[in-house]
Amino acid sequence: MEGSQGLRFAANISDGFLFSEVNFLQRFKAAKDSGFSGVECAFPASVTLDSLASAQKAAGIQHVHLNLPAGDWAAGERGIAANPAKVKEFQESVETGVKYANALGCKRVHALAGVVSEACDKEQWTRTFVENLKWAADQLSKEGILLLIEPISTIPGYFLQHQEQALDILHKVGHSNLKLQFDIYHAQRMDGNLCDFMSKNIHSIGHIQIGQVPGRHEPDQSGELNYSHLFSHIKSLGYDGWVGCEYKPAGDTTLGLKWLPKLQ
């Protein structure tokens, strides 16, 4: 969907986000029917790759962003990229992610860092994260797939929470195929100063996601963020990537999309 000031919007069709009224494979068509030209999602472990690719092809929609496998979600893992005990598993997750991304024509993947306990050696986790990202960025560059990392505010103990921490990791990795996934909802909750940060670091941002604060609902004018201003600012910076709608509709997804024309 091309919306405010020409920005390209993708529907996040992960469970709990857009079009959760229907089953996962039906969400591709639901997004297309609602005017979206792109979708994004967490790693779709509940469906086969063949069924995923078939649903995408039938809907005629781009798959623009995908999370890499994030470990044992049911056991509490929220990513493995920084975990020193999971290096081999992380490398295998990248191989799996490449397979899925190539089948879907997806050019952006996000590596979740993981949850760290107080007893863990955080310096060791940082070193592991940097080395894993160097390796993954290099592997993914051969496939034409951009690697992303994202500070997250809603997972207790998540290793990567702040934007400056993410920039430090980008600097340590020093690879052109690694960029920041800038989620405005998380960034506002943890750091604020959104427009200034984007102005200074737009060259390091490879993907943007949105959601209103508080509540993580539609990016309308009902919360503390002025999305009309934010969208204009993003466009003024020359950002030509996708804007992922990773929010939780307050009600029916389609009815909730009334925010978009109001901000055009």
C-alpha positions, -999 to 999 in steps of 0.1 A, spaced: 0 0 0 13 34 -9 1 59 17 10 91 33 35 111 11 43 81 -10 55 58 18 52 21 12 32 2 39 34 -35 46 10 -54 67 25 -75 96 5 -107 95 20 -124 125 -4 -137 151 -18 -109 171 -12 -82 145 -31 -74 113 -58 -97 99 -57 -121 129 -94 -125 123 -86 -152 97 -61 -180 97 -25 -173 88 -24 -184 52 -56 -163 44 -39 -132 56 -19 -127 24 -51 -123 4 -67 -102 32 -38 -78 31 -39 -76 -7 -77 -71 -7 -72 -42 17 -48 -25 -6 -14 -36 8 13 -45 -17 36 -60 9 35 -82 40 59 -90 68 59 -116 96 78 -134 123 92 -168 113 60 -188 102 68 -220 120 32 -232 120 30 -237 82 51 -253 56 73 -234 32 53 -247 2 20 -236 16 34 -202 25 48 -196 -10 16 -208 -25 -5 -184 -4 18 -155 -13 18 -163 -50 -20 -167 -51 -25 -133 -34 0 -116 -57 17 -98 -28 54 -91 -19 69 -106 12 92 -78 23 104 -89 57 109 -121 78 123 -129 112 149 -156 114 139 -187 135 141 -175 171 148 -207 190 124 -225 212 96 -199 216 74 -221 238 104 -225 262 108 -188 265 136 -182 239 132 -149 221 160 -152 196 195 -168 198 218 -144 179 236 -132 210 236 -164 230 271 -179 233 256 -214 238 236 -212 205 262 -203 179 257 -234 158 219 -232 161 221 -195 150 241 -205 119 215 -231 111 187 -206 116 204 -183 90 205 -212 65 168 -219 72 160 -182 68 178 -180 35 158 -209 22 125 -192 32 135 -158 21 146 -170 -14 114 -190 -19 93 -159 -10 115 -133 -28 121 -116 6 150 -93 8 151 -84 46 155 -107 76 156 -98 113 179 -117 137 165 -116 173 192 -112 199 176 -132 227 169 -129 264 198 -125 289 196 -132 326 214 -111 353 238 -140 358 250 -140 322 282 -124 311 269 -95 290 302 -87 275 304 -123 262 269 -119 248 280 -87 230 310 -104 215 289 -134 204 263 -111 189 289 -91 170 306 -122 156 274 -140 147 262 -108 129 294 -105 110 291 -141 98 254 -138 90 257 -104 72 284 -119 50 264 -150 42 232 -130 35 250 -105 13 258 -134 -11 220 -139 -14 211 -103 -18 193 -103 16 197 -75 41 203 -84 78 185 -64 105 186 -60 142 160 -43 164 158 -30 199 127 -43 216 109 -29 246 83 -55 253 103 -86 261 116 -87 297 154 -92 297 158 -88 260 194 -82 252 190 -53 227 167 -26 240 181 8 231 188 25 198 223 37 209 232 1 219 221 -10 184 242 16 168 272 5 188 266 -31 176 264 -19 140 297 0 145 314 -31 160 301 -54 132 311 -29 105 293 -46 77 273 -28 50 248 -56 49 237 -50 85 212 -23 93 188 -11 120 152 -21 121 137 11 136 104 3 153 89 36 163 67 20 190 97 5 208 119 35 202 94 59 217 89 37 248 127 33 255 144 64 241 121 90 225 137 118 204 124 100 172 128 126 145 163 137 156 175 101 158 161 93 123 177 125 109 211 116 122 209 79 114 187 74 84 216 58 65 217 31 91 180 23 90 170 -6 67 134 -11 78 108 9 98 79 -4 118 50 15 134 24 14 162 8 40 184 19 46 220 4 35 244 -14 4 234 5 -5 202 -27 1 182 -33 19 149 -9 48 142 -37 73 142 -38 106 162 -53 90 194 -20 85 212 11 105 221 27 101 187 19 125 159 21 101 130 12 127 104 44 146 113 65 114 116 55 102 81 63 136 66 96 136 84 105 101 72 97 110 36 117 142 39 148 121 48 146 103 15 137 69 30 126 46 3 122 13 22 91 -3 36 71 8 67 58 -23 85 25 -20 102 34 -41 133 5 -30 155 -24 -47 173 -57 -35 158 -80 -21 185 -109 -38 167 -115 -52 132 -83 -48 111 -100 -35 80 -121 -10 98 -90 1 117 -73 10 85 -92 43 84 -61 59 99 -43 58 66 -64 81 43 -67 105 72 -29 110 72 -25 113 34 
